[in-house]
Amino acid sequence: MAENTLNGSVALVTGASSGIGEATAESLAGLGATVALVARRADRLEELAGRIRDAGGTALVIEADVTGREAAEQAVARTLEELGGLDIVINNAGVMLLGPMADAPIEEWERMVQLNVMGALYVAKAALPHLLAAAENGPRGVADLVNISSVAGRVVRNGSGVYNATKHALGAFSEGVRQEFTARGLRSSLVEPGATATELAGHNREEVQVGLRQRFGAMTRLEAQDIADVITFVVTRPRHVAVNEVLVRPTDQEQ
Ligand SMILES: NC(=O)c1ccc[n+]([C@@H]2O[C@H](COP(=O)([O-])OP(=O)(O)OC[C@H]3O[C@@H](n4cnc5c(N)ncnc54)[C@H](OP(=O)(O)O)[C@@H]3O)[C@@H](O)[C@H]2O)c1
């Protein structure tokens, strides 16, 4: 892909402070997009913005907790005000808290629903009018909403029921957006990674992490960049090509 493929585009990436979001933001910036970096850890976002600027790109740091509706709306509003448009949104921020439902603190379920579902919905709702405007008048004649789901959005496993529920919900939302707006040039895509080496699993209770290490320890997991490559592929297709859904597992991962 040419370095200037996304020149003139503005991309907002949630969860840009680590893992898949960080790699994706850097990749989009490398293709010429101006990027709004959204997450709670401002120091990590500043580091990333520094790297992007050193490489000749443009980045705006937005410290925000997208589980708050107003914060999500303001993140979108600031992107518009300071970067002058918005034609790509990567709804990536997420949390995965696993383990048997019987033992799970209900707060873990609340965190997952509030971020994986409501956070994504708040960002999408605030961004929709601007994405539609960009599809009509913007640099590419098309706009992209990319929702980061998971294999867990396709396959339910014993021990991850509520995470499964949040990612299935995101998949349904993504398809609903696609059907409603595709005729107006807004592509809504779902990317479903398998096991990827990021900070995600580290937020689990220790007893859950032990099980995860047993399951994934011997596996060569995907790198965040592998998923960033898929996301950049999705948003750089010609206007008439909409990649609706992509499931990407490590070769070693059966389920
Ligand atoms: N890693 C995998 O194996 C895997 C597999 C399938 C799907 N996924 C999905 O990929 C996405 C990215 O995860 P990752 O693997 O890259 O994990 P990660 O490294 O833990 O990244 C999660 C990102 O979400 C941000 N975040 C968390 N709470 C937030 C909040 N309230 N407001 C704004 N941002 C928030 C975090 O930043 P702050 O803490 O700075 O806010 C961080 O940047 C998630 O949706 C996850 O479900 C991952």
The ligand as an SDF file (V2000), in Angstrom:
LIG
                    3D

 48 52  0  0  0  0  0  0  0  0999 V2000
   -5.9140   -9.6980   22.3530 N   0  0  0  0  0  0  0  0  0  0  0  0
   -6.7520  -10.6220   21.9110 C   0  0  0  0  0  0  0  0  0  0  0  0
   -6.4820  -11.8250   21.9760 O   0  0  0  0  0  0  0  0  0  0  0  0
   -8.0610  -10.2030   21.3070 C   0  0  0  0  0  0  0  0  0  0  0  0
   -8.8060  -11.1790   20.6400 C   0  0  0  0  0  0  0  0  0  0  0  0
  -10.0280  -10.8390   20.1020 C   0  0  0  0  0  0  0  0  0  0  0  0
  -10.5030   -9.5490   20.2160 C   0  0  0  0  0  0  0  0  0  0  0  0
   -9.7610   -8.6080   20.8660 N   0  0  0  0  0  0  0  0  0  0  0  0
  -10.3290   -7.2550   20.9860 C   0  0  0  0  0  0  0  0  0  0  0  0
   -9.4020   -6.3020   20.5310 O   0  0  0  0  0  0  0  0  0  0  0  0
   -9.6810   -5.0570   21.1540 C   0  0  0  0  0  0  0  0  0  0  0  0
   -8.3660   -4.4440   21.6290 C   0  0  0  0  0  0  0  0  0  0  0  0
   -7.8360   -5.2510   22.6350 O   0  0  0  0  0  0  0  0  0  0  0  0
   -6.2690   -5.5510   22.8010 P   0  0  0  0  0  0  0  0  0  0  0  0
   -6.1060   -7.0050   22.6600 O   0  0  0  0  0  0  0  0  0  0  0  0
   -5.4750   -4.6390   21.9760 O   0  0  0  0  0  0  0  0  0  0  0  0
   -6.1030   -5.2580   24.3730 O   0  0  0  0  0  0  0  0  0  0  0  0
   -5.3920   -4.1090   25.2140 P   0  0  0  0  0  0  0  0  0  0  0  0
   -3.9480   -4.0390   24.8610 O   0  0  0  0  0  0  0  0  0  0  0  0
   -5.7790   -4.3610   26.6240 O   0  0  0  0  0  0  0  0  0  0  0  0
   -6.0830   -2.7720   24.6960 O   0  0  0  0  0  0  0  0  0  0  0  0
   -7.3360   -2.3280   25.1620 C   0  0  0  0  0  0  0  0  0  0  0  0
   -7.4290   -0.8480   24.9080 C   0  0  0  0  0  0  0  0  0  0  0  0
   -8.7130   -0.3750   25.3640 O   0  0  0  0  0  0  0  0  0  0  0  0
   -8.5010    0.8140   26.1090 C   0  0  0  0  0  0  0  0  0  0  0  0
   -9.5560    1.0320   27.0880 N   0  0  0  0  0  0  0  0  0  0  0  0
   -9.8800    0.2450   28.1470 C   0  0  0  0  0  0  0  0  0  0  0  0
  -10.8750    0.8020   28.8400 N   0  0  0  0  0  0  0  0  0  0  0  0
  -11.1830    1.9710   28.2110 C   0  0  0  0  0  0  0  0  0  0  0  0
  -12.1310    2.9980   28.4610 C   0  0  0  0  0  0  0  0  0  0  0  0
  -12.9810    2.9190   29.4800 N   0  0  0  0  0  0  0  0  0  0  0  0
  -12.1550    4.0760   27.6290 N   0  0  0  0  0  0  0  0  0  0  0  0
  -11.2820    4.1520   26.5860 C   0  0  0  0  0  0  0  0  0  0  0  0
  -10.3910    3.2030   26.2930 N   0  0  0  0  0  0  0  0  0  0  0  0
  -10.3390    2.1240   27.0990 C   0  0  0  0  0  0  0  0  0  0  0  0
   -7.1540    0.6110   26.7860 C   0  0  0  0  0  0  0  0  0  0  0  0
   -6.5560    1.8630   27.1070 O   0  0  0  0  0  0  0  0  0  0  0  0
   -6.5840    2.5830   28.5430 P   0  0  0  0  0  0  0  0  0  0  0  0
   -6.4250    1.5150   29.5800 O   0  0  0  0  0  0  0  0  0  0  0  0
   -5.4220    3.5150   28.4330 O   0  0  0  0  0  0  0  0  0  0  0  0
   -7.8970    3.2910   28.5950 O   0  0  0  0  0  0  0  0  0  0  0  0
   -6.3760   -0.0550   25.6650 C   0  0  0  0  0  0  0  0  0  0  0  0
   -5.8350    0.9210   24.8050 O   0  0  0  0  0  0  0  0  0  0  0  0
  -10.6870   -5.3390   22.2640 C   0  0  0  0  0  0  0  0  0  0  0  0
  -11.9670   -4.9420   21.8460 O   0  0  0  0  0  0  0  0  0  0  0  0
  -10.6310   -6.8380   22.4190 C   0  0  0  0  0  0  0  0  0  0  0  0
  -11.8430   -7.3810   22.8860 O   0  0  0  0  0  0  0  0  0  0  0  0
   -8.5490   -8.9030   21.3860 C   0  0  0  0  0  0  0  0  0  0  0  0
  1  2  1  0
  2  3  2  0
  2  4  1  0
  4  5  1  0
  4 48  2  0
  5  6  2  0
  6  7  1  0
  7  8  2  0
  8  9  1  0
  8 48  1  0
  9 10  1  0
  9 46  1  0
 10 11  1  0
 11 12  1  0
 11 44  1  0
 12 13  1  0
 13 14  1  0
 14 15  2  0
 14 16  1  0
 14 17  1  0
 17 18  1  0
 18 19  2  0
 18 20  1  0
 18 21  1  0
 21 22  1  0
 22 23  1  0
 23 24  1  0
 23 42  1  0
 24 25  1  0
 25 26  1  0
 25 36  1  0
 26 27  1  0
 26 35  1  0
 27 28  2  0
 28 29  1  0
 29 30  1  0
 29 35  2  0
 30 31  1  0
 30 32  2  0
 32 33  1  0
 33 34  2  0
 34 35  1  0
 36 37  1  0
 36 42  1  0
 37 38  1  0
 38 39  2  0
 38 40  1  0
 38 41  1  0
 42 43  1  0
 44 45  1  0
 44 46  1  0
 46 47  1  0
M  CHG  2   8   1  16  -1
M  END
$$$$
